[in-house]
Amino acid sequence: MTPEPPPAPSDEAFASALRDGDDTALDALMLRWQLPLRAFLYRHLQNEADALDLAQDTFVRIYRHRAAYREGARFSTWMFQIALNLCRDHARRRTRRPLVALDTTPDFADPLPAPDATALATERTASVRAAIAALPEKLRAPLLLSTYENLSHLEIAAILRATPKAVETRLTRARDQLRQKLTRWLAS
């Protein structure tokens, strides 16, 4: 009987190692989190180039502020908090200097569309994305963190610096607004 390999270090172990001076720990964290982070940022911003930029900025901030990582804190909570703050800063800059997006199709998933993709599915996806993008920031962030990142109310509350009850209320409001905007698709 062969012994089982030791379990891979946790995100928190890598974050602690990074804080303690092991710069290679950042590489491991980036490998684990680059795609989920980019996907979250894309869903939030609806712009691939901005999502890529802010994902890189998030990891730069993690490295710069590695000494601020608290032992025992969840790395993902800290990372999403940094990413959300960057999204808010980005939104403030965009309201002052709006730009027209040249490309809105993400290429970090499968670069070729599925052969069975239809115009109806494309329209439905666009409707859902538009409805999510139209939500106020206060409702959109918890919805994305819950639905796409599968975080608990407690984890989302830590990221948003709110109470779990406030997160629950925001999620209910976000889902209600989406239900109203997407009644056409819910009926089909």
C-alpha positions as CSV (number, residue, x, y, z in Angstrom):
1,M,0.0,0.0,0.0
2,T,1.5,3.3,-1.1
3,P,1.2,6.2,1.3
4,E,-1.0,9.1,0.3
5,P,0.8,12.3,-0.8
6,P,0.6,15.1,1.8
7,P,-2.3,17.5,1.1
8,A,-1.5,20.7,-0.8
9,P,-1.0,23.7,1.4
10,S,-4.1,25.8,1.9
11,D,-4.5,29.3,0.6
12,E,-4.1,30.6,4.1
13,A,-0.8,28.8,4.4
14,F,0.5,30.3,1.2
15,A,-0.7,33.8,2.3
16,S,1.1,33.4,5.6
17,A,4.2,32.3,3.8
18,L,4.0,35.3,1.5
19,R,3.5,37.6,4.5
20,D,6.6,36.0,6.1
21,G,8.8,36.7,3.0
22,D,8.3,33.7,0.7
23,D,7.6,35.5,-2.6
24,T,7.1,32.2,-4.4
25,A,3.8,31.7,-2.4
26,L,2.3,34.4,-4.6
27,D,2.8,32.2,-7.7
28,A,0.8,29.4,-6.1
29,L,-2.0,31.8,-5.1
30,M,-2.1,33.3,-8.5
31,L,-2.3,29.8,-10.2
32,R,-5.2,28.9,-7.9
33,W,-7.2,32.1,-8.1
34,Q,-6.4,33.9,-11.4
35,L,-9.3,32.3,-13.3
36,P,-12.0,32.6,-10.6
37,L,-10.9,36.1,-9.9
38,R,-11.0,37.1,-13.6
39,A,-14.4,35.5,-14.0
40,F,-15.7,37.4,-10.9
41,L,-14.3,40.7,-12.2
42,Y,-15.7,40.1,-15.7
43,R,-19.2,39.4,-14.3
44,H,-18.9,42.5,-12.2
45,L,-17.5,44.9,-14.9
46,Q,-18.8,43.3,-18.1
47,N,-15.5,44.1,-19.8
48,E,-12.7,41.6,-20.3
49,A,-9.9,44.1,-20.6
50,D,-10.9,45.8,-17.4
51,A,-11.3,42.4,-15.7
52,L,-7.8,41.4,-16.7
53,D,-6.3,44.7,-15.5
54,L,-8.1,44.6,-12.2
55,A,-7.1,40.9,-11.6
56,Q,-3.5,41.9,-12.1
57,D,-3.9,44.9,-9.9
58,T,-5.5,42.7,-7.2
59,F,-2.5,40.5,-7.1
60,V,-0.1,43.5,-7.1
61,R,-2.0,44.9,-4.1
62,I,-1.9,41.5,-2.4
63,Y,1.9,41.5,-2.8
64,R,2.3,45.1,-1.7
65,H,0.1,44.7,1.4
66,R,1.2,41.1,2.2
67,A,2.3,42.3,5.7
68,A,-1.4,43.2,6.4
69,Y,-2.6,39.6,6.0
70,R,-4.0,38.5,9.3
71,E,-3.1,35.0,10.5
72,G,-6.2,32.8,10.4
73,A,-8.1,35.0,8.0
74,R,-9.5,33.4,4.8
75,F,-7.4,34.4,1.9
76,S,-10.3,34.4,-0.6
77,T,-12.2,36.9,1.6
78,W,-9.2,39.2,1.7
79,M,-8.6,38.8,-2.1
80,F,-12.3,39.5,-3.0
81,Q,-12.3,42.5,-0.7
82,I,-9.3,44.0,-2.5
83,A,-10.9,43.2,-5.9
84,L,-14.2,44.8,-4.9
85,N,-12.5,47.9,-3.7
86,L,-10.6,48.1,-7.0
87,C,-14.0,47.7,-8.9
88,R,-15.4,50.6,-6.9
89,D,-12.4,52.8,-7.7
90,H,-12.7,51.8,-11.3
91,A,-16.4,52.7,-11.4
92,R,-15.7,56.1,-9.9
93,R,-13.0,56.8,-12.5
94,R,-15.3,55.6,-15.3
95,T,-18.1,58.0,-14.3
96,R,-15.6,60.8,-14.6
97,R,-14.1,59.6,-17.9
98,P,-16.4,57.2,-19.7
99,L,-15.0,55.0,-22.4
100,V,-16.6,52.9,-25.1
101,A,-15.8,49.2,-24.8
102,L,-14.3,47.7,-28.0
103,D,-14.6,44.1,-27.0
104,T,-17.0,42.5,-24.5
105,T,-16.4,38.9,-25.2
106,P,-14.3,37.0,-22.6
107,D,-11.6,34.7,-24.0
108,F,-10.6,33.1,-20.8
109,A,-13.3,30.4,-21.2
110,D,-13.6,28.2,-24.3
111,P,-12.4,30.5,-27.1
112,L,-14.7,28.7,-29.7
113,P,-18.5,28.9,-29.2
114,A,-20.2,25.6,-28.6
115,P,-21.6,24.1,-31.8
116,D,-25.1,23.9,-30.3
117,A,-25.2,27.5,-29.3
118,T,-28.3,29.3,-30.5
119,A,-29.4,32.8,-31.0
120,L,-32.0,32.3,-28.2
121,A,-29.4,31.2,-25.7
122,T,-27.1,34.1,-26.7
123,E,-30.0,36.5,-26.2
124,R,-30.9,35.0,-22.9
125,T,-27.3,35.3,-21.7
126,A,-27.1,38.9,-22.8
127,S,-30.4,39.7,-21.0
128,V,-29.1,38.1,-17.7
129,R,-25.8,39.9,-18.0
130,A,-27.5,43.2,-18.7
131,A,-29.9,42.7,-15.8
132,I,-27.1,42.0,-13.4
133,A,-25.0,44.9,-14.7
134,A,-28.1,47.2,-14.2
135,L,-28.3,46.3,-10.5
136,P,-26.9,48.9,-8.0
137,E,-23.4,48.0,-6.8
138,K,-24.8,47.3,-3.3
139,L,-26.9,44.5,-4.7
140,R,-24.7,43.3,-7.6
141,A,-21.6,42.5,-5.5
142,P,-23.3,40.1,-3.0
143,L,-25.2,38.5,-5.8
144,L,-22.1,37.7,-7.8
145,L,-20.2,36.6,-4.7
146,S,-23.0,34.3,-3.7
147,T,-24.1,32.9,-7.1
148,Y,-20.8,32.6,-8.9
149,E,-18.2,32.3,-6.2
150,N,-20.4,30.2,-3.9
151,L,-19.5,32.2,-0.8
152,S,-21.5,32.0,2.4
153,H,-23.4,35.0,3.8
154,L,-20.8,35.2,6.5
155,E,-17.9,35.3,4.0
156,I,-19.7,37.9,1.9
157,A,-20.4,40.0,5.0
158,A,-16.7,40.0,5.8
159,I,-15.8,41.1,2.2
160,L,-18.5,43.8,2.1
161,R,-18.0,44.8,5.7
162,A,-21.7,44.3,6.5
163,T,-23.7,42.0,8.6
164,P,-24.9,38.6,7.4
165,K,-28.5,39.8,7.7
166,A,-27.7,42.8,5.5
167,V,-26.2,40.4,2.9
168,E,-29.3,38.2,3.1
169,T,-31.5,41.3,2.5
170,R,-29.4,42.5,-0.4
171,L,-29.5,39.1,-2.0
172,T,-33.3,38.9,-1.7
173,R,-33.6,42.4,-3.2
174,A,-31.2,41.6,-6.0
175,R,-33.0,38.4,-6.9
176,D,-36.4,40.2,-6.8
177,Q,-35.2,42.8,-9.2
178,L,-33.7,40.2,-11.5
179,R,-37.0,38.2,-11.4
180,Q,-38.9,41.4,-12.4
181,K,-36.5,42.2,-15.3
182,L,-36.2,38.6,-16.6
183,T,-39.9,37.6,-16.5
184,R,-39.8,36.9,-20.2
185,W,-37.1,34.2,-19.7
186,L,-38.5,32.8,-16.5
187,A,-41.8,32.0,-18.3
188,S,-40.1,30.0,-21.1
